[in-house]
Amino acid sequence: MPSVTVRAPAKVNVRLAVGPLRPDGYHDLVNVFLAVALQDRVTATPAGALRVTCAGPGAGQVPLDAGNLAARAAAALAARLGRAPDVHLHIDKDIPVAGGMAGGSADAAAALLACDALWGAGTPRETLHELAAGLGSDVPFALAGGAALGRGRGELLTPLPVEGTFHWVFALAEGGLSTPAVYRECDRLRAEDPAGADVPPPQGDPALEAALAAGDPHALAARLVNDLQPAALSLRPALADTLRAGADAGALAGLVSGSGPTCAFLAADADGAAALAKSLNDSGTCRQARATTAPAPGATTIDFHA
Ligand code: C5P
């Protein structure tokens, strides 16, 4: 039976600057994405009708109905090609579910590439990017990988140069946080704060981009920003303990990853990351701590049987 397997990376936002709420319910962002080497794999095989299965940690929390982002990706591509979405998508999960690391977006990006190859469609890259943007704000970046500046909802991408390898530790939490709920909490906290009433447009940070381009973890650590962090901490106060444990264990810096609840810590090198992961695992402040590296490539075909 023909099959195509594609792997796609998780991301951490090394800068997530959130502007005011837009009339369409989204927020304008200046978002610096960095793809990390935690990856999901999606295998597409022919089937009578669109079907999704999922295995791996947290698989039980992944919806397997038509609302699954990978299923929506297959349906969107099939509609564009004018064919039936007659595919079985099997997701091997390694990215934490609802963890603020864009795991669902990675699955959607992987499904787009896998179905395109399985169906022999050769869809142009720009069309895949456009379909990806229609599926979710973070899906285009999961296709692209590396590092990128995201504007708009996050979907208007400019690739950014990155030198060398950055060493990260991710502290995975018990359970997830809903991205819309975290944005709502951000709006609520801002409305409560007299000084935060007028939210300025989100800005970029040239020093952060220089740190990525130089491969300098110390300079990058000094520039990490996540405007969603107060909202994630408000909804999940225990994350403050995780952030403190990482700081006490010698992380160069730590922050909530995207909308959380995963916390991300930067280490100086691979040994530092391994020691930090061990300390965080021993701290009892997270479900599991995992060391990994960045940047990672975007969605990539790793197996193809015609
Ligand atoms: O686009 P996506 O489906 O990933 O976004 C999930 C939710 O996150 C949106 O429905 C919205 O509530 C929030 N969001 C936002 N501003 C963005 C991106 C996402 O408010 N730029």
py3Dmol code that shows the C-alpha trace and the ligand (Angstrom):
import py3Dmol

protein = """\
ATOM      1  CA  MET A   1       0.000   0.000   0.000  1.00  0.00           C
ATOM      2  CA  PRO A   2       1.391   3.462  -0.834  1.00  0.00           C
ATOM      3  CA  SER A   3       2.275   5.603   2.164  1.00  0.00           C
ATOM      4  CA  VAL A   4       3.996   8.904   2.903  1.00  0.00           C
ATOM      5  CA  THR A   5       5.458   9.923   6.269  1.00  0.00           C
ATOM      6  CA  VAL A   6       6.252  13.562   7.023  1.00  0.00           C
ATOM      7  CA  ARG A   7       7.713  14.956  10.209  1.00  0.00           C
ATOM      8  CA  ALA A   8       7.125  18.514  11.410  1.00  0.00           C
ATOM      9  CA  PRO A   9       8.650  20.526  14.257  1.00  0.00           C
ATOM     10  CA  ALA A  10       7.335  22.189  17.396  1.00  0.00           C
ATOM     11  CA  LYS A  11       8.104  25.870  17.895  1.00  0.00           C
ATOM     12  CA  VAL A  12       9.010  28.228  20.665  1.00  0.00           C
ATOM     13  CA  ASN A  13       8.262  31.927  20.373  1.00  0.00           C
ATOM     14  CA  VAL A  14      11.433  33.745  21.374  1.00  0.00           C
ATOM     15  CA  ARG A  15       9.445  36.957  21.004  1.00  0.00           C
ATOM     16  CA  LEU A  16       5.667  37.147  21.187  1.00  0.00           C
ATOM     17  CA  ALA A  17       4.546  40.785  21.183  1.00  0.00           C
ATOM     18  CA  VAL A  18       0.762  41.020  21.266  1.00  0.00           C
ATOM     19  CA  GLY A  19      -1.039  44.129  19.991  1.00  0.00           C
ATOM     20  CA  PRO A  20      -4.611  45.146  20.726  1.00  0.00           C
ATOM     21  CA  LEU A  21      -7.609  42.919  19.975  1.00  0.00           C
ATOM     22  CA  ARG A  22      -8.700  43.318  16.315  1.00  0.00           C
ATOM     23  CA  PRO A  23     -12.324  43.490  15.189  1.00  0.00           C
ATOM     24  CA  ASP A  24     -11.975  39.964  13.729  1.00  0.00           C
ATOM     25  CA  GLY A  25     -11.147  38.492  17.164  1.00  0.00           C
ATOM     26  CA  TYR A  26      -7.417  38.078  16.475  1.00  0.00           C
ATOM     27  CA  HIS A  27      -4.486  40.126  17.736  1.00  0.00           C
ATOM     28  CA  ASP A  28      -1.774  41.699  15.621  1.00  0.00           C
ATOM     29  CA  LEU A  29       1.487  40.057  16.552  1.00  0.00           C
ATOM     30  CA  VAL A  30       5.182  40.476  16.151  1.00  0.00           C
ATOM     31  CA  ASN A  31       6.202  36.960  16.633  1.00  0.00           C
ATOM     32  CA  VAL A  32       9.687  35.461  16.329  1.00  0.00           C
ATOM     33  CA  PHE A  33       9.319  31.725  15.792  1.00  0.00           C
ATOM     34  CA  LEU A  34      12.111  29.231  16.332  1.00  0.00           C
ATOM     35  CA  ALA A  35      11.514  25.603  15.275  1.00  0.00           C
ATOM     36  CA  VAL A  36      12.785  23.023  17.784  1.00  0.00           C
ATOM     37  CA  ALA A  37      13.704  19.375  17.313  1.00  0.00           C
ATOM     38  CA  LEU A  38      10.638  17.982  19.119  1.00  0.00           C
ATOM     39  CA  GLN A  39       8.680  16.567  16.196  1.00  0.00           C
ATOM     40  CA  ASP A  40       5.420  14.849  15.324  1.00  0.00           C
ATOM     41  CA  ARG A  41       5.179  12.407  12.405  1.00  0.00           C
ATOM     42  CA  VAL A  42       2.139  12.052  10.175  1.00  0.00           C
ATOM     43  CA  THR A  43       1.715   9.020   7.880  1.00  0.00           C
ATOM     44  CA  ALA A  44      -0.820   9.230   5.056  1.00  0.00           C
ATOM     45  CA  THR A  45      -2.201   6.048   3.437  1.00  0.00           C
ATOM     46  CA  PRO A  46      -5.173   5.599   1.077  1.00  0.00           C
ATOM     47  CA  ALA A  47      -8.511   4.887   2.784  1.00  0.00           C
ATOM     48  CA  GLY A  48     -12.199   4.724   1.913  1.00  0.00           C
ATOM     49  CA  ALA A  49     -12.854   7.987   3.772  1.00  0.00           C
ATOM     50  CA  LEU A  50     -10.941  10.597   5.797  1.00  0.00           C
ATOM     51  CA  ARG A  51      -9.857   9.041   9.086  1.00  0.00           C
ATOM     52  CA  VAL A  52      -7.378  10.074  11.813  1.00  0.00           C
ATOM     53  CA  THR A  53      -5.614   7.943  14.416  1.00  0.00           C
ATOM     54  CA  CYS A  54      -3.058   9.084  16.955  1.00  0.00           C
ATOM     55  CA  ALA A  55      -0.456   7.413  19.175  1.00  0.00           C
ATOM     56  CA  GLY A  56       2.098   8.673  21.682  1.00  0.00           C
ATOM     57  CA  PRO A  57       2.093  10.744  24.887  1.00  0.00           C
ATOM     58  CA  GLY A  58      -1.138  12.722  25.284  1.00  0.00           C
ATOM     59  CA  ALA A  59      -2.720  11.030  22.243  1.00  0.00           C
ATOM     60  CA  GLY A  60      -5.907  10.567  24.274  1.00  0.00           C
ATOM     61  CA  GLN A  61      -6.420  14.354  24.322  1.00  0.00           C
ATOM     62  CA  VAL A  62      -6.194  14.716  20.528  1.00  0.00           C
ATOM     63  CA  PRO A  63      -9.617  14.977  18.829  1.00  0.00           C
ATOM     64  CA  LEU A  64      -9.923  12.418  16.034  1.00  0.00           C
ATOM     65  CA  ASP A  65     -13.011  13.900  14.365  1.00  0.00           C
ATOM     66  CA  ALA A  66     -13.245  16.284  11.400  1.00  0.00           C
ATOM     67  CA  GLY A  67     -12.125  19.127  13.710  1.00  0.00           C
ATOM     68  CA  ASN A  68      -8.614  17.652  13.995  1.00  0.00           C
ATOM     69  CA  LEU A  69      -6.287  20.181  12.359  1.00  0.00           C
ATOM     70  CA  ALA A  70      -4.543  17.488  10.271  1.00  0.00           C
ATOM     71  CA  ALA A  71      -7.944  16.249   9.034  1.00  0.00           C
ATOM     72  CA  ARG A  72      -8.894  19.830   8.179  1.00  0.00           C
ATOM     73  CA  ALA A  73      -5.611  20.170   6.282  1.00  0.00           C
ATOM     74  CA  ALA A  74      -6.336  17.045   4.211  1.00  0.00           C
ATOM     75  CA  ALA A  75      -9.888  18.257   3.543  1.00  0.00           C
ATOM     76  CA  ALA A  76      -8.683  21.736   2.524  1.00  0.00           C
ATOM     77  CA  LEU A  77      -6.068  20.354   0.114  1.00  0.00           C
ATOM     78  CA  ALA A  78      -8.540  17.837  -1.355  1.00  0.00           C
ATOM     79  CA  ALA A  79     -11.104  20.624  -1.897  1.00  0.00           C
ATOM     80  CA  ARG A  80      -8.462  22.729  -3.641  1.00  0.00           C
ATOM     81  CA  LEU A  81      -7.541  19.762  -5.866  1.00  0.00           C
ATOM     82  CA  GLY A  82     -11.187  18.884  -6.517  1.00  0.00           C
ATOM     83  CA  ARG A  83     -10.837  15.333  -5.188  1.00  0.00           C
ATOM     84  CA  ALA A  84     -12.088  13.254  -2.272  1.00  0.00           C
ATOM     85  CA  PRO A  85     -10.042  13.407   0.985  1.00  0.00           C
ATOM     86  CA  ASP A  86      -9.869   9.598   0.991  1.00  0.00           C
ATOM     87  CA  VAL A  87      -6.902   9.254   3.306  1.00  0.00           C
ATOM     88  CA  HIS A  88      -5.989   7.722   6.644  1.00  0.00           C
ATOM     89  CA  LEU A  89      -3.715  10.047   8.668  1.00  0.00           C
ATOM     90  CA  HIS A  90      -1.812   8.457  11.514  1.00  0.00           C
ATOM     91  CA  ILE A  91      -0.192  10.941  13.898  1.00  0.00           C
ATOM     92  CA  ASP A  92       2.808   9.854  15.989  1.00  0.00           C
ATOM     93  CA  LYS A  93       2.798  12.515  18.713  1.00  0.00           C
ATOM     94  CA  ASP A  94       5.897  13.687  20.459  1.00  0.00           C
ATOM     95  CA  ILE A  95       5.002  17.395  20.763  1.00  0.00           C
ATOM     96  CA  PRO A  96       3.062  18.135  23.968  1.00  0.00           C
ATOM     97  CA  VAL A  97      -0.686  18.401  23.299  1.00  0.00           C
ATOM     98  CA  ALA A  98      -2.169  21.888  23.951  1.00  0.00           C
ATOM     99  CA  GLY A  99       1.275  22.859  25.253  1.00  0.00           C
ATOM    100  CA  GLY A 100       1.822  26.183  23.479  1.00  0.00           C
ATOM    101  CA  MET A 101       4.292  24.547  21.073  1.00  0.00           C
ATOM    102  CA  ALA A 102       2.033  24.426  18.002  1.00  0.00           C
ATOM    103  CA  GLY A 103       1.757  20.618  17.905  1.00  0.00           C
ATOM    104  CA  GLY A 104      -1.599  20.711  16.117  1.00  0.00           C
ATOM    105  CA  SER A 105      -0.151  23.156  13.599  1.00  0.00           C
ATOM    106  CA  ALA A 106       2.816  20.821  13.007  1.00  0.00           C
ATOM    107  CA  ASP A 107       0.381  17.966  12.315  1.00  0.00           C
ATOM    108  CA  ALA A 108      -1.556  20.141   9.865  1.00  0.00           C
ATOM    109  CA  ALA A 109       1.610  21.159   8.012  1.00  0.00           C
ATOM    110  CA  ALA A 110       2.762  17.522   7.894  1.00  0.00           C
ATOM    111  CA  ALA A 111      -0.660  16.391   6.635  1.00  0.00           C
ATOM    112  CA  LEU A 112      -0.587  18.964   3.811  1.00  0.00           C
ATOM    113  CA  LEU A 113       2.786  17.694   2.555  1.00  0.00           C
ATOM    114  CA  ALA A 114       1.933  14.019   3.097  1.00  0.00           C
ATOM    115  CA  CYS A 115      -1.397  14.193   1.239  1.00  0.00           C
ATOM    116  CA  ASP A 116       0.127  16.256  -1.548  1.00  0.00           C
ATOM    117  CA  ALA A 117       2.800  13.587  -2.088  1.00  0.00           C
ATOM    118  CA  LEU A 118       0.381  10.640  -1.672  1.00  0.00           C
ATOM    119  CA  TRP A 119      -1.962  12.175  -4.250  1.00  0.00           C
ATOM    120  CA  GLY A 120       0.951  13.064  -6.572  1.00  0.00           C
ATOM    121  CA  ALA A 121      -0.438  16.584  -6.853  1.00  0.00           C
ATOM    122  CA  GLY A 122       2.771  18.663  -6.829  1.00  0.00           C
ATOM    123  CA  THR A 123       0.947  21.652  -5.338  1.00  0.00           C
ATOM    124  CA  PRO A 124       3.109  24.803  -5.495  1.00  0.00           C
ATOM    125  CA  ARG A 125       4.701  25.926  -2.236  1.00  0.00           C
ATOM    126  CA  GLU A 126       2.784  29.240  -2.259  1.00  0.00           C
ATOM    127  CA  THR A 127      -0.546  27.388  -2.471  1.00  0.00           C
ATOM    128  CA  LEU A 128       0.436  25.129   0.436  1.00  0.00           C
ATOM    129  CA  HIS A 129       1.398  28.246   2.437  1.00  0.00           C
ATOM    130  CA  GLU A 130      -1.947  29.865   1.626  1.00  0.00           C
ATOM    131  CA  LEU A 131      -3.856  26.721   2.670  1.00  0.00           C
ATOM    132  CA  ALA A 132      -1.717  26.556   5.829  1.00  0.00           C
ATOM    133  CA  ALA A 133      -2.563  30.170   6.759  1.00  0.00           C
ATOM    134  CA  GLY A 134      -6.266  29.361   6.381  1.00  0.00           C
ATOM    135  CA  LEU A 135      -5.922  26.484   8.862  1.00  0.00           C
ATOM    136  CA  GLY A 136      -4.283  28.401  11.728  1.00  0.00           C
ATOM    137  CA  SER A 137      -1.915  31.231  12.585  1.00  0.00           C
ATOM    138  CA  ASP A 138       1.044  28.915  13.306  1.00  0.00           C
ATOM    139  CA  VAL A 139       0.661  26.405  10.451  1.00  0.00           C
ATOM    140  CA  PRO A 140       2.717  28.319   7.811  1.00  0.00           C
ATOM    141  CA  PHE A 141       5.706  28.385  10.177  1.00  0.00           C
ATOM    142  CA  ALA A 142       5.501  24.622  10.744  1.00  0.00           C
ATOM    143  CA  LEU A 143       5.881  24.251   6.956  1.00  0.00           C
ATOM    144  CA  ALA A 144       8.805  26.676   6.844  1.00  0.00           C
ATOM    145  CA  GLY A 145      10.805  25.769   9.990  1.00  0.00           C
ATOM    146  CA  GLY A 146      14.111  27.414  10.951  1.00  0.00           C
ATOM    147  CA  ALA A 147      13.427  30.848  12.390  1.00  0.00           C
ATOM    148  CA  ALA A 148      11.043  33.467  11.103  1.00  0.00           C
ATOM    149  CA  LEU A 149       9.464  36.786  11.911  1.00  0.00           C
ATOM    150  CA  GLY A 150       5.686  36.451  11.905  1.00  0.00           C
ATOM    151  CA  ARG A 151       3.383  39.436  11.516  1.00  0.00           C
ATOM    152  CA  GLY A 152      -0.364  39.815  11.205  1.00  0.00           C
ATOM    153  CA  ARG A 153      -1.946  36.888  13.026  1.00  0.00           C
ATOM    154  CA  GLY A 154       1.496  35.295  12.822  1.00  0.00           C
ATOM    155  CA  GLU A 155       1.035  33.962   9.306  1.00  0.00           C
ATOM    156  CA  LEU A 156       2.958  36.665   7.350  1.00  0.00           C
ATOM    157  CA  LEU A 157       6.412  35.116   7.525  1.00  0.00           C
ATOM    158  CA  THR A 158       9.885  36.448   6.825  1.00  0.00           C
ATOM    159  CA  PRO A 159      12.699  33.901   7.304  1.00  0.00           C
ATOM    160  CA  LEU A 160      15.407  34.963   9.760  1.00  0.00           C
ATOM    161  CA  PRO A 161      19.043  33.818   9.687  1.00  0.00           C
ATOM    162  CA  VAL A 162      20.186  31.619  12.600  1.00  0.00           C
ATOM    163  CA  GLU A 163      23.764  30.575  13.301  1.00  0.00           C
ATOM    164  CA  GLY A 164      24.776  27.421  15.164  1.00  0.00           C
ATOM    165  CA  THR A 165      22.613  25.461  17.585  1.00  0.00           C
ATOM    166  CA  PHE A 166      20.614  26.706  20.559  1.00  0.00           C
ATOM    167  CA  HIS A 167      20.056  24.327  23.477  1.00  0.00           C
ATOM    168  CA  TRP A 168      16.636  24.382  25.103  1.00  0.00           C
ATOM    169  CA  VAL A 169      14.842  22.543  27.870  1.00  0.00           C
ATOM    170  CA  PHE A 170      11.066  22.297  27.773  1.00  0.00           C
ATOM    171  CA  ALA A 171       9.189  21.673  31.024  1.00  0.00           C
ATOM    172  CA  LEU A 172       5.949  19.962  30.055  1.00  0.00           C
ATOM    173  CA  ALA A 173       2.946  20.557  32.288  1.00  0.00           C
ATOM    174  CA  GLU A 174       0.084  18.320  33.318  1.00  0.00           C
ATOM    175  CA  GLY A 175      -2.873  19.138  31.026  1.00  0.00           C
ATOM    176  CA  GLY A 176      -3.076  21.907  28.423  1.00  0.00           C
ATOM    177  CA  LEU A 177      -4.174  25.533  28.135  1.00  0.00           C
ATOM    178  CA  SER A 178      -6.632  26.738  25.496  1.00  0.00           C
ATOM    179  CA  THR A 179      -5.024  29.330  23.202  1.00  0.00           C
ATOM    180  CA  PRO A 180      -8.242  31.409  22.809  1.00  0.00           C
ATOM    181  CA  ALA A 181      -8.692  31.359  26.616  1.00  0.00           C
ATOM    182  CA  VAL A 182      -5.140  32.670  27.132  1.00  0.00           C
ATOM    183  CA  TYR A 183      -5.646  35.512  24.615  1.00  0.00           C
ATOM    184  CA  ARG A 184      -8.956  36.375  26.350  1.00  0.00           C
ATOM    185  CA  GLU A 185      -7.200  36.453  29.722  1.00  0.00           C
ATOM    186  CA  CYS A 186      -4.503  38.730  28.228  1.00  0.00           C
ATOM    187  CA  ASP A 187      -7.254  41.151  27.081  1.00  0.00           C
ATOM    188  CA  ARG A 188      -8.943  40.945  30.490  1.00  0.00           C
ATOM    189  CA  LEU A 189      -5.719  41.694  32.408  1.00  0.00           C
ATOM    190  CA  ARG A 190      -4.962  44.625  30.087  1.00  0.00           C
ATOM    191  CA  ALA A 191      -8.474  46.051  30.534  1.00  0.00           C
ATOM    192  CA  GLU A 192      -8.049  45.835  34.322  1.00  0.00           C
ATOM    193  CA  ASP A 193      -4.685  47.601  34.277  1.00  0.00           C
ATOM    194  CA  PRO A 194      -5.121  51.413  34.069  1.00  0.00           C
ATOM    195  CA  ALA A 195      -1.629  51.727  32.542  1.00  0.00           C
ATOM    196  CA  GLY A 196      -2.388  49.024  29.958  1.00  0.00           C
ATOM    197  CA  ALA A 197      -5.581  50.554  28.562  1.00  0.00           C
ATOM    198  CA  ASP A 198      -3.949  51.767  25.356  1.00  0.00           C
ATOM    199  CA  VAL A 199      -2.121  48.759  23.969  1.00  0.00           C
ATOM    200  CA  PRO A 200       0.522  49.940  21.467  1.00  0.00           C
ATOM    201  CA  PRO A 201       1.100  48.165  18.144  1.00  0.00           C
ATOM    202  CA  PRO A 202       3.541  45.240  18.584  1.00  0.00           C
ATOM    203  CA  GLN A 203       7.204  45.972  17.841  1.00  0.00           C
ATOM    204  CA  GLY A 204      10.113  43.903  16.588  1.00  0.00           C
ATOM    205  CA  ASP A 205      13.478  43.637  18.343  1.00  0.00           C
ATOM    206  CA  PRO A 206      16.652  44.038  16.235  1.00  0.00           C
ATOM    207  CA  ALA A 207      18.858  42.909  19.175  1.00  0.00           C
ATOM    208  CA  LEU A 208      16.972  39.614  19.365  1.00  0.00           C
ATOM    209  CA  GLU A 209      17.380  39.035  15.626  1.00  0.00           C
ATOM    210  CA  ALA A 210      21.103  39.841  15.957  1.00  0.00           C
ATOM    211  CA  ALA A 211      21.405  37.263  18.777  1.00  0.00           C
ATOM    212  CA  LEU A 212      19.828  34.570  16.551  1.00  0.00           C
ATOM    213  CA  ALA A 213      22.047  35.509  13.614  1.00  0.00           C
ATOM    214  CA  ALA A 214      25.143  35.389  15.850  1.00  0.00           C
ATOM    215  CA  GLY A 215      24.191  32.071  17.513  1.00  0.00           C
ATOM    216  CA  ASP A 216      24.704  33.764  20.902  1.00  0.00           C
ATOM    217  CA  PRO A 217      22.576  32.106  23.640  1.00  0.00           C
ATOM    218  CA  HIS A 218      23.499  34.711  26.287  1.00  0.00           C
ATOM    219  CA  ALA A 219      22.380  37.592  24.061  1.00  0.00           C
ATOM    220  CA  LEU A 220      19.226  35.684  23.087  1.00  0.00           C
ATOM    221  CA  ALA A 221      18.436  34.946  26.759  1.00  0.00           C
ATOM    222  CA  ALA A 222      18.464  38.679  27.513  1.00  0.00           C
ATOM    223  CA  ARG A 223      15.858  39.384  24.794  1.00  0.00           C
ATOM    224  CA  LEU A 224      13.204  36.656  25.360  1.00  0.00           C
ATOM    225  CA  VAL A 225       9.711  38.189  25.614  1.00  0.00           C
ATOM    226  CA  ASN A 226       6.235  36.672  25.804  1.00  0.00           C
ATOM    227  CA  ASP A 227       3.316  39.089  26.226  1.00  0.00           C
ATOM    228  CA  LEU A 228       1.029  36.095  26.867  1.00  0.00           C
ATOM    229  CA  GLN A 229       3.039  35.005  29.917  1.00  0.00           C
ATOM    230  CA  PRO A 230       1.076  37.055  32.515  1.00  0.00           C
ATOM    231  CA  ALA A 231      -2.166  35.568  31.163  1.00  0.00           C
ATOM    232  CA  ALA A 232      -0.811  31.997  31.221  1.00  0.00           C
ATOM    233  CA  LEU A 233       0.459  32.549  34.807  1.00  0.00           C
ATOM    234  CA  SER A 234      -2.900  34.003  35.818  1.00  0.00           C
ATOM    235  CA  LEU A 235      -4.721  30.910  34.512  1.00  0.00           C
ATOM    236  CA  ARG A 236      -2.059  28.490  35.826  1.00  0.00           C
ATOM    237  CA  PRO A 237      -0.282  30.097  38.845  1.00  0.00           C
ATOM    238  CA  ALA A 238       1.831  26.960  39.444  1.00  0.00           C
ATOM    239  CA  LEU A 239       3.855  27.809  36.307  1.00  0.00           C
ATOM    240  CA  ALA A 240       5.644  30.440  38.438  1.00  0.00           C
ATOM    241  CA  ASP A 241       7.135  27.535  40.448  1.00  0.00           C
ATOM    242  CA  THR A 242       8.376  25.895  37.241  1.00  0.00           C
ATOM    243  CA  LEU A 243       9.950  29.164  36.036  1.00  0.00           C
ATOM    244  CA  ARG A 244      11.609  29.650  39.444  1.00  0.00           C
ATOM    245  CA  ALA A 245      12.934  26.072  39.462  1.00  0.00           C
ATOM    246  CA  GLY A 246      14.517  26.633  36.041  1.00  0.00           C
ATOM    247  CA  ALA A 247      16.098  29.921  37.140  1.00  0.00           C
ATOM    248  CA  ASP A 248      17.415  28.298  40.354  1.00  0.00           C
ATOM    249  CA  ALA A 249      18.870  25.441  38.290  1.00  0.00           C
ATOM    250  CA  GLY A 250      20.942  27.876  36.223  1.00  0.00           C
ATOM    251  CA  ALA A 251      18.906  28.465  33.065  1.00  0.00           C
ATOM    252  CA  LEU A 252      20.157  31.476  31.087  1.00  0.00           C
ATOM    253  CA  ALA A 253      16.500  32.526  30.876  1.00  0.00           C
ATOM    254  CA  GLY A 254      13.061  30.965  30.959  1.00  0.00           C
ATOM    255  CA  LEU A 255       9.636  31.874  29.678  1.00  0.00           C
ATOM    256  CA  VAL A 256       6.231  30.402  29.015  1.00  0.00           C
ATOM    257  CA  SER A 257       6.168  28.917  25.493  1.00  0.00           C
ATOM    258  CA  GLY A 258       3.475  30.623  23.389  1.00  0.00           C
ATOM    259  CA  SER A 259       0.128  30.361  25.165  1.00  0.00           C
ATOM    260  CA  GLY A 260       1.569  27.761  27.589  1.00  0.00           C
ATOM    261  CA  PRO A 261       1.535  25.785  29.769  1.00  0.00           C
ATOM    262  CA  THR A 262       4.920  24.437  28.577  1.00  0.00           C
ATOM    263  CA  CYS A 263       7.842  26.478  29.949  1.00  0.00           C
ATOM    264  CA  ALA A 264      10.974  26.943  27.821  1.00  0.00           C
ATOM    265  CA  PHE A 265      14.483  27.434  29.201  1.00  0.00           C
ATOM    266  CA  LEU A 266      17.616  28.406  27.331  1.00  0.00           C
ATOM    267  CA  ALA A 267      20.938  26.772  28.260  1.00  0.00           C
ATOM    268  CA  ALA A 268      24.467  27.749  27.237  1.00  0.00           C
ATOM    269  CA  ASP A 269      25.326  24.361  25.691  1.00  0.00           C
ATOM    270  CA  ALA A 270      24.292  20.683  25.485  1.00  0.00           C
ATOM    271  CA  ASP A 271      25.783  19.799  28.900  1.00  0.00           C
ATOM    272  CA  GLY A 272      23.991  22.748  30.487  1.00  0.00           C
ATOM    273  CA  ALA A 273      20.707  21.641  28.939  1.00  0.00           C
ATOM    274  CA  ALA A 274      21.137  18.048  30.167  1.00  0.00           C
ATOM    275  CA  ALA A 275      21.876  19.238  33.729  1.00  0.00           C
ATOM    276  CA  LEU A 276      18.959  21.671  33.632  1.00  0.00           C
ATOM    277  CA  ALA A 277      16.571  18.959  32.400  1.00  0.00           C
ATOM    278  CA  LYS A 278      17.697  16.712  35.258  1.00  0.00           C
ATOM    279  CA  SER A 279      17.175  19.460  37.875  1.00  0.00           C
ATOM    280  CA  LEU A 280      13.732  20.298  36.501  1.00  0.00           C
ATOM    281  CA  ASN A 281      12.757  16.611  36.428  1.00  0.00           C
ATOM    282  CA  ASP A 282      13.855  16.334  40.080  1.00  0.00           C
ATOM    283  CA  SER A 283      12.099  19.572  41.092  1.00  0.00           C
ATOM    284  CA  GLY A 284       8.595  18.120  40.954  1.00  0.00           C
ATOM    285  CA  THR A 285       7.349  21.341  39.296  1.00  0.00           C
ATOM    286  CA  CYS A 286       6.611  19.792  35.895  1.00  0.00           C
ATOM    287  CA  ARG A 287       5.363  16.543  34.366  1.00  0.00           C
ATOM    288  CA  GLN A 288       8.562  16.037  32.403  1.00  0.00           C
ATOM    289  CA  ALA A 289      11.543  18.134  31.287  1.00  0.00           C
ATOM    290  CA  ARG A 290      13.127  17.462  27.894  1.00  0.00           C
ATOM    291  CA  ALA A 291      16.315  18.828  26.388  1.00  0.00           C
ATOM    292  CA  THR A 292      16.316  19.559  22.666  1.00  0.00           C
ATOM    293  CA  THR A 293      17.913  21.817  20.070  1.00  0.00           C
ATOM    294  CA  ALA A 294      16.976  24.560  17.628  1.00  0.00           C
ATOM    295  CA  PRO A 295      16.674  25.453  14.826  1.00  0.00           C
ATOM    296  CA  ALA A 296      14.925  22.466  13.208  1.00  0.00           C
ATOM    297  CA  PRO A 297      13.796  22.189   9.579  1.00  0.00           C
ATOM    298  CA  GLY A 298      10.154  22.645   8.574  1.00  0.00           C
ATOM    299  CA  ALA A 299       7.846  19.799   7.547  1.00  0.00           C
ATOM    300  CA  THR A 300       9.990  17.180   5.756  1.00  0.00           C
ATOM    301  CA  THR A 301       9.114  13.940   3.979  1.00  0.00           C
ATOM    302  CA  ILE A 302      11.041  11.124   5.667  1.00  0.00           C
ATOM    303  CA  ASP A 303       9.458   8.061   4.069  1.00  0.00           C
ATOM    304  CA  PHE A 304       7.714   7.509   0.721  1.00  0.00           C
ATOM    305  CA  HIS A 305       6.352   4.223  -0.694  1.00  0.00           C
ATOM    306  CA  ALA A 306       4.758   4.644  -4.110  1.00  0.00           C
TER     307      ALA A 306
END
"""
ligand_1 = """\
21
C5P
O -5.286 30.891 14.274
P -5.426 29.899 15.386
O -6.588 28.967 15.190
O -4.165 29.183 15.694
O -5.762 30.766 16.679
C -6.387 30.191 17.792
C -7.005 31.307 18.622
O -5.971 32.099 19.226
C -7.836 32.306 17.855
O -9.167 31.884 17.732
C -7.747 33.561 18.726
O -8.615 33.473 19.835
C -6.337 33.464 19.263
N -5.381 34.240 18.453
C -5.392 35.612 18.544
N -4.495 36.349 17.801
C -3.609 35.734 16.999
C -3.561 34.314 16.897
C -4.468 33.596 17.650
O -6.196 36.192 19.269
N -2.761 36.464 16.313
"""
view = py3Dmol.view(width=600, height=400)
view.addModel(protein, "pdb")
view.setStyle({"model": 0}, {"cartoon": {"style": "trace"}})
view.addModel(ligand_1, "xyz")
view.setStyle({"model": 1}, {"stick": {}})
view.zoomTo()
view.show()
